[in-house]
Amino acid sequence: MATIQASSLSYSSSSSSGSAFPRNIRAAASKPQASHLSILKLPSGNLVHELNRENGLRTINSVEMKPLVSTNMRNDEANCNSKVVEEVYAIMEAVADRSEMHKNIGVQRDNWNRLLLNSVNGMTVTAAIMAGLASVSGWGAPHLALKLSSTLLYTAATGILMVMNKIQPSQLAEEQRNAARLFKHLHQQIKTVVAVGSPCLNDVNAAMERVLALDKAYPLPLLGTMLEKFPKTVEPAVWWPREQRSPHENVGGGMERNGWSEKLEEEMREVVGVLKRKDAAEYVRLSKLVLKVNKILAICGPLFTGIAAIGSALVGSPWNGSWAVVLGVVFGALATVVNTLEHGGQVGMVFEMYRSTAGSFQLMEETIESTLKEKEVGERENGELFEVKVALQLGRSLPGLQNLAATRSPSSATEFASKLF
């Protein structure tokens, strides 16, 4: 527009002066057949500027006004996204470090279990042999030395067993293995979020909550924060935030139903019912059974070594006869068997494994329920992808998952749906 105005101004000024046109323009104007073409042809911006300068005029260019607010907003948004990405990578580094830490400590605590078990069994067997030798060595210094050595070994074995049965090294090692696996899984999930699309603040908050929940579920210190190894009530392990966030990216969100259908929703409700009624309940029952066995073994081990220590101390006494030797040798052998069953068989590890498996089923139940409670289908994870994930977590194919859902009766499924909604 400024160009057209400048050219018109130049043309009108030159017409009034008569000789203001340059030589080439006047020559073109002298030809009548092309004069209208020369007038209608718009000159370029540089030519207009030259014509105006020769005629003492000033060219005025139009200035395009752009809102500076939008540019600042884009800059702020870019800085915010950059900050979020930096926070996500910082969380990824912390998660990777925790995974490696739990892995190393799990190996260390597994070594504790083996070394302490071998040491206690060696001490118990040696004490039993010394108690038997003391009974046939007669009176004197050898008899006293054997009896005192046997008593001291039994006493030390009793103290070590009490500590071992309290902390359960095999269970500690299993806790750290689970923590390392879960932190590694979380690290892969965060990498996927970064690779699929730009992360947002909700992803940062969700990752932080999961890290804190894992730290609370699987603590590293032994004093003060160690998990109770003999709880009064057995509950599934929980290592996720109680308030779960919806996923940031929905694969296939542009589809009409986002991969969901009424049949798939009903199938997921039936799967939740089967998990609650069969799988989770079964593993909780096994956890309770293993916990009872572990309690019995944890009590019997120190008790047997304590009785053997008393028997070895009374070896050679005239009023006890041969009963002291029987107590010192037999209960020492029984203590070795019990310790091998408890710590060699890693009963504490089996209890933690069953408890964690029950927690996995509970996590799956809560994930399905929270997904179905989301009324907006577009806000859910893609239904087909969600079904595949559930099937893989249960170790089944898609037809196998449908068969699993078919094992639930319609009446119980309706009852569960009414409770859910």
ZALUM-390208 format. One line per 3 residues: number of its first residue (from 1); their letters; for each residue x, y, z of N, C-alpha, C. Coordinates in steps of 0.02 Angstrom, whole numbers. Atoms other than C-alpha are relative to their C-alpha. Layout:
# residues N
NUM	A	X,Y,Z,X,Y,Z,X,Y,Z; ...
//
This chain:
# residues 421
1	MAT	42,-60,0,0,0,0,43,62,0; -46,-56,-1,143,118,41,34,10,-67; -32,-3,65,222,76,-127,-46,33,-51
4	IQA	48,-29,47,64,119,-223,-8,74,14; 8,-70,-17,42,281,-128,61,40,-22; -61,-36,18,224,331,-157,4,9,-75
7	SSL	-2,-5,72,211,293,-344,-50,51,-26; 51,-49,21,52,395,-361,23,70,15; -25,-65,-19,131,540,-268,54,23,-48
10	SYS	-54,-17,46,283,533,-381,-27,20,-68; 29,-14,66,175,530,-538,-34,68,-1; 35,-64,-2,68,678,-486,49,58,5
13	SSS	-50,-53,-7,219,783,-437,35,13,-66; -35,-8,64,306,752,-602,-45,30,-53; 47,-27,50,150,794,-702,-7,75,7
16	SSG	7,-71,-11,136,964,-623,62,39,-19; -62,-34,16,318,1010,-649,15,-2,-74; -9,4,72,323,951,-830,65,-31,-20
19	SAF	-65,27,19,508,911,-838,32,-39,56; -30,35,-57,530,814,-676,14,-72,-16; -11,70,16,527,645,-762,72,-9,-24
22	PRN	-65,15,29,693,565,-802,-7,-9,-75; -3,4,73,746,546,-982,-35,-62,-26; 30,61,25,691,366,-1002,-75,-1,7
25	IRA	73,-2,-9,519,400,-933,-33,46,-51; 27,-46,50,492,550,-1048,0,-31,-70; -2,32,66,547,448,-1198,-56,-50,-7
28	AAS	55,48,4,422,315,-1155,-66,34,-5; 64,-36,2,286,444,-1131,-12,32,-69; 8,-30,66,320,518,-1305,-32,-46,-51
31	KPQ	31,50,45,254,359,-1385,-73,-9,21; 70,2,-21,63,370,-1384,-25,-71,8; 28,68,-3,32,184,-1414,19,-37,63
34	ASH	-21,37,-60,125,131,-1257,-5,42,63; 1,-43,-59,90,278,-1141,-45,-28,54; 44,27,-52,-57,195,-1054,30,-61,34
37	LSI	-32,58,-31,45,40,-1026,52,22,51; -51,-24,-46,186,140,-947,-31,28,63; 32,-29,-59,65,228,-833,-28,-55,45
40	LKL	30,54,-41,-21,66,-776,51,-46,31; -51,46,-27,139,-28,-744,28,29,65; -23,-22,-66,184,-13,-561,74,-10,7
43	PSG	-73,9,-9,367,18,-527,15,-37,64; -21,37,-60,465,-80,-401,15,48,56; -13,-41,-59,504,-19,-227,64,41,-7
46	NLV	-62,-36,8,683,30,-270,-7,58,-50; 10,-52,50,629,129,-424,-40,58,29; 40,-53,-32,498,224,-324,43,41,46
49	HEL	-44,-36,-45,628,268,-196,47,46,-38; -45,-41,41,746,332,-333,-37,60,-30; 39,-54,29,608,435,-417,-17,53,52
52	NRE	16,-48,-53,556,515,-255,61,39,22; -61,-35,-21,735,555,-210,20,52,-51; -17,-48,52,765,639,-378,-47,61,1
55	NGL	49,-54,-2,607,744,-356,-6,33,68; 0,-32,-65,646,793,-179,-53,-25,47; 52,29,-43,516,679,-101,30,-54,44
58	RTI	-24,52,-47,533,556,42,-47,-60,-3; 40,62,4,476,377,30,-21,-21,70; 27,22,-65,365,319,172,-20,-73,-7
61	NSV	14,72,2,363,131,200,-49,-18,55; 47,23,-51,222,44,292,36,-49,47; -31,42,-51,272,-42,451,-51,-52,24
64	EMK	44,53,-23,195,-209,496,3,-6,75; 3,2,-73,139,-210,676,-15,-71,22; 9,68,-26,160,-378,763,-4,4,76
67	PLV	6,-2,-74,104,-409,941,61,-32,32; -58,26,-35,255,-429,1053,-19,-49,55; 21,45,-55,152,-522,1184,5,-72,-21
70	STN	-3,69,23,139,-678,1078,71,-26,-3; -70,20,2,327,-682,1052,26,-14,70; -22,12,-69,358,-664,1237,-30,-63,29
73	MRN	32,61,-24,232,-799,1273,33,-62,-28; -34,58,29,318,-916,1152,67,-11,32; -64,6,-34,485,-879,1233,-8,-29,70
76	DEA	12,27,-67,413,-911,1407,-19,-73,-3; 20,70,6,333,-1071,1347,60,-45,-17; -60,39,17,497,-1130,1270,45,-8,61
79	NCN	-40,6,-61,590,-1090,1431,-31,-49,50; 35,46,-46,457,-1183,1532,9,-72,-22; -9,68,25,468,-1336,1419,72,-23,11
82	SKV	-70,18,-11,658,-1333,1431,12,-17,74; -7,14,-71,646,-1326,1620,-31,-66,19; 33,64,-14,523,-1471,1625,43,-59,-25
85	VEE	-43,53,26,638,-1576,1515,61,-11,45; -57,6,-45,784,-1538,1629,-20,-36,65; 23,34,-60,682,-1593,1780,-12,-74,-13
88	VYA	12,70,17,631,-1753,1693,66,-38,-4; -65,34,4,812,-1795,1653,33,-6,68; -27,5,-69,862,-1757,1833,-33,-58,37
91	IME	35,56,-32,729,-1879,1893,25,-66,-29; -25,62,31,791,-2009,1768,68,-19,29; -66,15,-30,968,-1994,1837,-7,-27,71
94	AVA	11,23,-69,905,-2013,2016,-29,-70,0; 30,66,3,800,-2164,1968,52,-53,-20; -53,47,20,946,-2248,1879,49,-13,57
97	DRS	-45,8,-56,1057,-2216,2030,-31,-44,55; 34,41,-50,928,-2291,2148,-4,-73,-21; 3,68,25,908,-2443,2038,66,-37,11
100	EMH	-65,31,-10,1094,-2478,2041,16,-10,74; -13,5,-72,1103,-2445,2228,-37,-59,31; 39,56,-27,963,-2567,2269,26,-67,-25
103	KNI	-29,61,27,1042,-2696,2155,62,-21,39; -62,16,-37,1210,-2686,2244,-15,-20,72; 17,17,-70,1132,-2688,2418,-36,-67,3
106	GVQ	32,66,1,1024,-2837,2369,51,-56,-3; -53,50,3,1181,-2935,2322,36,-5,68; -35,0,-64,1263,-2882,2485,-41,-37,54
109	RDN	42,31,-51,1116,-2938,2592,-11,-74,-14; 2,71,15,1105,-3103,2501,64,-34,24; -63,27,-28,1288,-3129,2547,-3,-4,76
112	WNR	10,4,-72,1243,-3088,2727,-35,-65,20; 39,59,-17,1116,-3227,2728,42,-63,-5; -40,60,9,1238,-3357,2662,56,-4,51
115	LLL	-57,1,-47,1386,-3306,2770,-24,-12,72; 25,10,-68,1284,-3294,2931,-27,-70,10; 26,69,-7,1197,-3460,2898,57,-50,6
118	NSV	-56,46,-3,1361,-3550,2865,37,8,67; -35,-10,-64,1440,-3470,3019,-39,-30,58; 41,26,-55,1295,-3514,3135,-2,-75,-1
121	NGM	1,73,4,1284,-3692,3071,67,-29,19; -66,25,-20,1472,-3713,3089,10,4,75; -6,-7,-73,1467,-3647,3267,-42,-51,37
124	TVT	45,47,-34,1319,-3758,3313,26,-71,-4; -27,68,8,1395,-3916,3242,62,-9,43; -61,4,-41,1562,-3880,3326,-16,-4,75
127	AAI	20,2,-70,1476,-3847,3493,-29,-68,18; 28,66,-14,1380,-4011,3481,55,-53,5; -55,48,-4,1540,-4108,3447,39,9,65
130	MAG	-37,-12,-63,1628,-4024,3594,-39,-24,61; 41,24,-56,1481,-4064,3709,5,-76,5; -7,73,-2,1493,-4248,3659,69,-21,24
133	LAS	-67,18,-23,1681,-4252,3685,10,15,75; -6,-17,-71,1665,-4167,3854,-30,-53,45; 32,52,-41,1552,-4306,3915,43,-62,9
136	VSG	-42,60,-4,1686,-4440,3884,73,16,17; -70,-19,-13,1843,-4341,3925,20,-7,73; -16,5,-71,1831,-4366,4112,9,68,31
139	WGA	-10,-63,-36,1869,-4233,4242,69,29,-15; -64,-32,10,2006,-4108,4224,-7,60,-47; -2,-60,42,2060,-3963,4116,-30,-12,-69
142	PHL	31,11,66,2012,-4043,3948,-76,0,4; 73,2,-8,1836,-4076,4011,-28,70,9; 23,-68,-12,1816,-3898,4074,6,43,-62
145	ALK	-10,-40,60,1887,-3823,3915,-52,-17,-54; 50,19,50,1773,-3924,3802,-70,24,19; 67,-20,-22,1619,-3886,3907,-9,75,-7
148	LSS	7,-73,6,1653,-3699,3915,-2,22,-73; 0,-18,71,1693,-3689,3730,-67,-15,-33; 66,18,27,1532,-3781,3685,-54,49,23
151	TLL	51,-47,-26,1430,-3667,3798,6,68,-33; -10,-65,32,1508,-3509,3725,-23,-1,-73; 21,4,70,1480,-3566,3547,-76,-2,-6
154	YTA	73,2,2,1298,-3608,3582,-30,68,17; 26,-66,-19,1271,-3441,3667,9,51,-56; -11,-45,56,1349,-3346,3522,-47,-16,-58
157	ATG	46,20,54,1246,-3445,3397,-71,23,16; 67,-23,-19,1088,-3403,3495,-8,75,-12; 4,-73,12,1126,-3216,3490,-2,17,-74
160	ILM	-1,-14,72,1167,-3217,3304,-67,-20,-32; 63,22,28,1010,-3316,3266,-57,49,17; 52,-48,-18,901,-3192,3360,3,62,-45
163	VMN	-7,-57,45,971,-3051,3254,-21,-19,-71; 17,23,68,955,-3151,3093,-75,-8,-8; 72,10,5,776,-3200,3130,-39,65,5
166	KIQ	34,-65,-3,734,-3019,3168,3,37,-66; -7,-39,62,802,-2942,3008,-15,-42,-62; 14,44,57,777,-3094,2892,40,22,-62
169	PSQ	-41,-23,57,923,-3066,2770,-26,-22,-68; 26,22,65,842,-3169,2632,-58,44,-22; 56,-45,17,686,-3060,2640,26,69,-18
172	LAE	-30,-65,18,793,-2903,2640,27,-1,-71; -27,5,68,881,-2963,2483,-55,0,-52; 56,1,47,714,-2998,2398,-32,69,-7
175	EQR	26,-69,3,652,-2823,2443,42,43,-46; -44,-41,42,804,-2744,2361,-2,-21,-73; 8,22,69,786,-2852,2207,-64,28,-31
178	NAA	63,-28,25,605,-2797,2189,7,75,-13; -9,-72,8,654,-2615,2215,42,15,-62; -42,-12,59,792,-2625,2083,-40,-12,-64
181	RLF	41,14,59,670,-2703,1959,-51,56,-12; 51,-51,8,535,-2573,1992,30,68,-20; -33,-62,20,656,-2426,1981,23,-3,-73
184	KHL	-20,8,70,722,-2494,1817,-60,7,-46; 61,-6,39,544,-2509,1753,-23,73,-4; 18,-70,0,508,-2330,1805,47,41,-45
187	HQQ	-48,-34,44,666,-2272,1716,-18,-9,-73; 20,12,69,608,-2353,1555,-64,37,-17; 61,-37,13,436,-2274,1572,14,74,-12
190	IKT	-16,-71,10,510,-2100,1590,35,10,-67; -32,-4,65,621,-2131,1439,-51,-3,-57; 52,5,51,467,-2180,1340,-39,65,-6
193	VVA	36,-64,0,377,-2020,1391,41,53,-37; -43,-49,33,526,-1916,1333,5,-15,-75; -8,18,71,541,-2013,1169,-64,11,-40
196	VGS	64,-5,36,355,-2010,1124,-18,73,-13; 19,-70,8,325,-1824,1153,31,41,55; -28,-45,-50,373,-1672,1253,-35,-11,67
199	PCL	32,10,-65,343,-1705,1439,-28,65,28; 31,-58,-31,236,-1588,1542,10,-3,76; -9,-4,-72,228,-1538,1724,-34,-58,36
202	NDV	33,57,-30,106,-1679,1763,44,-62,-1; -47,56,3,236,-1806,1706,54,6,54; -50,-11,-52,364,-1729,1823,-28,-17,69
205	NAA	31,13,-65,244,-1734,1971,-14,-74,10; 14,71,-5,191,-1912,1933,63,-41,13; -63,36,-11,371,-1972,1922,27,11,70
208	MER	-22,-14,-69,415,-1886,2086,-40,-40,51; 42,38,-46,267,-1968,2173,18,-74,-1; -18,71,4,317,-2139,2110,67,-15,32
211	VLA	-65,9,-32,497,-2117,2165,-7,0,76; 9,-3,-72,442,-2066,2340,-38,-61,26; 36,59,-21,319,-2210,2349,45,-62,1
214	LDK	-47,56,1,455,-2334,2301,50,4,58; -46,-8,-57,574,-2261,2431,-34,-20,65; 36,18,-61,440,-2284,2564,-14,-74,3
217	AYP	17,71,1,395,-2460,2509,61,-44,11; -61,40,-5,575,-2523,2501,57,43,28; -52,-43,-30,684,-2426,2624,67,-36,1
220	LPL	-68,27,-3,872,-2450,2627,25,-11,72; -28,10,-68,914,-2424,2814,-33,-58,36; 26,54,-41,893,-2565,2938,-30,24,66
223	LGT	23,-25,-64,863,-2459,3092,-53,54,-10; 52,-51,0,701,-2364,3114,-49,-6,-57; 44,1,59,632,-2383,2937,-7,-70,-31
226	MLE	4,67,28,650,-2571,2908,-72,-25,2; 67,28,2,490,-2658,2856,-8,-54,53; 14,51,-50,408,-2768,2986,1,-69,-33
229	KFP	-7,66,31,459,-2947,2948,-52,-50,24; 52,44,-26,322,-3027,3054,-62,43,16; 57,-44,-13,170,-2914,3032,-60,-38,29
232	KTV	59,31,-30,10,-2947,3128,-52,-17,-53; 46,13,55,-95,-2933,2971,39,1,-66; -35,5,64,-35,-2985,2799,-40,38,-53
235	EPA	30,-39,54,-73,-2860,2661,47,0,-60; -43,-3,59,-11,-2849,2482,48,60,4; -49,-54,2,144,-2744,2455,-26,57,-44
238	VWW	22,-59,37,108,-2567,2395,61,44,-13; -59,-40,18,243,-2471,2301,-19,55,-50; 22,-52,45,139,-2346,2200,-41,51,39
241	PRE	40,-51,-35,52,-2182,2247,-73,-21,2; 70,18,-7,-123,-2205,2311,-44,37,-49; 37,-39,49,-185,-2066,2197,38,-4,-66
244	QRS	-34,9,63,-136,-2123,2023,-23,53,-50; 15,-50,51,-127,-1997,1881,-15,-35,-66; 15,27,66,-198,-2026,1710,61,8,-45
247	PHE	-58,-5,44,-70,-2058,1572,1,64,-40; -7,-63,37,-1,-1907,1480,-17,-8,-74; 13,11,71,-10,-1981,1306,-51,-55,-8
250	NVG	50,50,17,-161,-2075,1239,10,-21,-72; -12,24,67,-116,-2180,1090,-67,-12,-34; 63,8,36,-254,-2172,962,-56,42,29
253	GGM	51,-42,-31,-345,-2032,1054,-47,31,-50; 43,-31,49,-417,-1968,892,-53,-47,-27; 49,47,22,-520,-2125,862,-67,16,31
256	ERN	67,-17,-23,-707,-2121,888,-10,-21,73; 8,24,-69,-704,-2226,1047,67,-13,33; -67,9,-28,-517,-2225,1077,16,-73,14
259	GWS	-14,71,-8,-512,-2413,1057,-44,-35,51; 43,28,-52,-647,-2441,1190,-68,-17,-29; 68,20,16,-812,-2529,1175,-34,-25,63
262	EKL	37,24,-59,-948,-2584,1295,21,-72,17; -22,68,-12,-890,-2764,1274,67,-1,35; -66,-2,-31,-711,-2720,1318,-4,26,72
265	EEE	9,-25,-68,-766,-2620,1471,-27,-54,46; 28,54,-40,-871,-2765,1532,53,-55,12; -53,49,-7,-724,-2882,1501,50,20,54
268	MRE	-47,-24,-50,-608,-2773,1606,-30,-5,70; 31,7,-66,-734,-2769,1749,0,-73,23; -1,71,-19,-745,-2958,1746,71,-23,18
271	VVG	-69,17,-16,-555,-2972,1745,17,23,71; -12,-25,-67,-547,-2863,1901,-33,-46,52; 33,45,-46,-674,-2975,1985,37,-66,9
274	VLK	-38,63,-5,-574,-3131,1944,65,9,39; -62,-14,-36,-413,-3052,2008,-12,5,75; 14,-7,-71,-494,-3006,2173,-21,-66,31
277	RKD	28,61,-28,-582,-3171,2196,49,-58,1; -44,57,6,-444,-3289,2142,73,17,13; -73,-9,-1,-268,-3225,2111,24,37,63
280	AAE	-24,-38,-58,-245,-3090,2242,-16,-35,65; 18,36,-61,-339,-3188,2375,43,-61,11; -41,61,-6,-238,-3345,2339,70,17,24
283	YVR	-68,-18,-21,-70,-3257,2357,2,29,70; 3,-22,-70,-124,-3172,2517,-5,-59,47; 5,60,-41,-173,-3342,2586,67,-36,5
286	LSK	-66,32,-2,-4,-3415,2538,49,41,42; -43,-43,-41,83,-3265,2617,-11,-13,75; 16,14,-71,-7,-3298,2782,28,-67,21
289	LVL	-26,66,-17,41,-3482,2777,75,1,8; -74,-3,-4,225,-3447,2742,21,41,61; -17,-41,-58,226,-3313,2878,-5,-42,64
292	KVN	7,43,-59,163,-3439,3007,59,-49,5; -57,47,0,297,-3565,2957,64,36,20; -60,-38,-16,430,-3430,2966,2,19,74
295	KIL	2,-17,-71,373,-3377,3140,20,-60,43; -17,60,-39,384,-3556,3204,75,-15,-5; -72,14,8,558,-3581,3132,42,54,35
298	AIC	-38,-53,-32,616,-3411,3196,2,-8,76; 1,12,-73,564,-3459,3373,40,-62,18; -32,65,-17,630,-3638,3368,76,4,-5
301	GPL	-73,-2,8,806,-3594,3307,36,24,62; -34,-23,-62,864,-3485,3454,-19,-41,61; 20,41,-58,763,-3593,3575,41,-63,4
304	FTG	-39,62,0,853,-3751,3523,73,12,18; -70,-14,-18,1026,-3673,3532,6,22,73; -2,-17,-71,983,-3599,3702,-4,-61,45
307	IAA	4,63,-40,930,-3770,3770,65,-39,-6; -64,36,8,1088,-3846,3696,56,33,41; -50,-35,-40,1193,-3711,3782,-7,-19,74
310	IGS	11,20,-70,1114,-3755,3950,23,-72,11; -21,70,-6,1142,-3941,3920,76,-8,0; -73,5,2,1325,-3917,3873,32,28,63
313	ALV	-28,-27,-62,1353,-3812,4029,-7,-49,58; 11,49,-54,1285,-3955,4138,31,-68,-14; -32,64,15,1386,-4092,4054,50,-17,55
316	GSP	-45,22,-52,1478,-4193,4187,-27,10,70; 27,-9,-67,1367,-4141,4332,-27,-67,25; 19,66,-25,1332,-4291,4446,-76,-9,6
319	WNG	72,8,-10,1146,-4253,4472,-41,-1,-65; 36,0,64,1102,-4239,4286,12,-63,-41; -14,61,37,1179,-4398,4222,14,14,-73
322	SWA	-12,-5,73,1173,-4417,4033,-49,48,-34; 49,-44,31,1026,-4297,4005,32,65,-26; -32,-62,23,1140,-4147,3992,35,-10,-67
325	VVL	-32,14,65,1237,-4230,3852,-51,-5,-55; 53,6,51,1076,-4272,3761,-25,70,-20; 22,-68,16,1018,-4091,3774,52,37,-42
328	GVV	-53,-37,35,1185,-4023,3716,11,-23,-71; -14,27,67,1203,-4137,3565,-62,-1,-44; 60,9,41,1025,-4172,3507,-29,68,-19
331	FGA	29,-64,17,960,-3995,3519,47,42,-43; -46,-33,46,1117,-3931,3434,-11,-23,-72; 14,26,66,1081,-4047,3288,-68,26,-27
334	LAT	65,-25,21,897,-3993,3285,4,75,-21; -9,-71,17,950,-3809,3284,31,8,-69; -31,-3,67,1060,-3841,3132,-51,-13,-55
337	VVN	51,17,50,914,-3920,3039,-49,58,-8; 49,-55,3,794,-3779,3084,30,61,-35; -32,-58,32,918,-3643,3034,9,-10,-75
340	TLE	-8,13,72,951,-3727,2868,-67,6,-36; 65,-6,32,765,-3739,2832,-21,73,-6; 24,-69,0,731,-3558,2879,41,45,-46
343	HGG	-42,-47,37,879,-3465,2806,29,-31,-64; -21,31,62,944,-3592,2681,-57,-6,-49; 59,1,43,768,-3615,2614,-28,68,-15
346	QVG	19,-69,13,747,-3426,2618,-77,8,5; 72,-4,-11,572,-3433,2692,-22,73,0; 17,-71,2,573,-3245,2718,-4,27,-71
349	MVF	2,-21,70,611,-3220,2534,-64,-24,-33; 62,27,29,463,-3332,2488,-60,42,23; 55,-41,-25,348,-3230,2600,-2,67,-37
352	EMY	-2,-64,35,405,-3067,2519,-20,-8,-73; 18,12,69,385,-3143,2346,-76,-6,-8; 73,6,2,204,-3194,2381,-34,67,14
355	RST	29,-64,-18,167,-3025,2460,6,49,-59; -10,-44,57,239,-2932,2310,-44,-20,-59; 44,24,53,142,-3041,2189,-72,21,12
358	AGS	67,-25,-17,-19,-3000,2281,-5,75,-12; 0,-71,14,29,-2817,2269,-4,15,-74; 4,-10,73,52,-2834,2081,-72,-7,-25
361	FQL	70,8,19,-125,-2899,2063,-43,58,25; 37,-57,-25,-190,-2760,2173,13,63,-41; -15,-57,44,-100,-2630,2067,-37,-6,-65
364	MEE	36,9,62,-178,-2705,1912,-75,15,9; 70,-15,-14,-350,-2698,1992,-13,75,4; 9,-72,-7,-330,-2515,2040,9,36,-66
367	TIE	-10,-32,65,-264,-2470,1868,-61,-9,-45; 59,11,42,-412,-2550,1780,-59,40,26; 56,-36,-29,-537,-2474,1901,5,75,-13
370	STL	-8,-71,12,-464,-2299,1886,-10,17,-73; 10,-12,72,-465,-2314,1696,-74,-2,-17; 72,5,15,-647,-2370,1692,-40,56,32
373	KEK	35,-55,-33,-698,-2230,1811,5,64,-40; -8,-60,42,-637,-2102,1684,-57,2,-51; 60,-3,42,-800,-2049,1600,17,19,-72
376	EVG	-20,-21,67,-715,-1963,1453,44,-53,-32; -37,54,32,-660,-2102,1338,65,26,-32; -60,-29,31,-537,-1986,1251,56,11,49
379	ERE	-52,-11,-51,-445,-1959,1416,32,-65,22; -28,64,-20,-413,-2145,1439,58,-20,-46; -49,31,45,-270,-2246,1371,-38,-40,-52
382	NGE	32,36,54,-311,-2328,1206,-21,-70,24; 28,62,-27,-424,-2477,1243,35,-63,-25; -33,59,28,-341,-2601,1126,69,-9,29
385	LFE	-66,4,-30,-168,-2558,1191,-5,-20,74; 10,16,-71,-232,-2567,1371,-15,-74,9; 17,71,-4,-304,-2740,1340,62,-44,-11
388	VKV	-62,38,12,-138,-2801,1270,45,2,61; -42,-5,-59,-45,-2735,1423,-25,-44,56; 28,42,-53,-164,-2821,1544,11,-74,-15
391	ALQ	-10,70,18,-151,-2985,1449,73,-21,11; -71,17,-9,40,-2980,1450,19,-2,74; -15,1,-72,47,-2938,1636,-27,-62,34
394	LGR	27,62,-27,-62,-3089,1671,29,-62,-33; -30,57,33,42,-3198,1556,-48,-39,-44; 50,33,41,-102,-3234,1438,-3,34,-68
397	SLP	15,-30,64,-148,-3205,1258,-67,36,4; 64,-35,0,-297,-3099,1209,-60,-48,5; 54,49,-11,-411,-3252,1187,1,-29,70
400	GLQ	-4,25,-69,-345,-3317,1354,-28,49,50; 28,-50,-44,-390,-3153,1436,-76,1,-4; 72,2,7,-565,-3163,1366,-30,-62,34
403	NLA	24,61,-36,-582,-3341,1432,3,10,75; -4,-15,-72,-523,-3280,1602,-59,42,22; 57,-42,-18,-657,-3147,1602,-65,-38,-2
406	ATR	61,39,5,-788,-3276,1551,-12,-45,60; 9,44,-58,-756,-3377,1711,-38,34,55; 37,-36,-52,-842,-3241,1814,-74,-2,-17
409	SPS	72,6,11,-1029,-3262,1834,-30,68,-15; 30,-64,17,-1143,-3126,1763,-27,37,61; 28,-33,-58,-1225,-3093,1931,54,36,40
412	SAT	-53,-31,-38,-1061,-3059,2020,31,58,-39; -26,-56,39,-1002,-2950,1875,-46,60,6; 47,-56,-8,-1161,-2846,1888,7,32,69
415	EFA	-9,-26,-67,-1134,-2830,2074,63,43,5; -61,-39,-2,-956,-2770,2050,-7,66,-38; 11,-62,38,-1010,-2644,1917,-40,50,40
418	SKL	39,-47,-40,-1139,-2571,2034,42,31,56; -43,-28,-51,-1008,-2550,2170,50,49,-30; -51,-42,31,-885,-2473,2048,-28,67,-20
421	F	30,-62,25,-1004,-2343,1978,-55,26,46
//
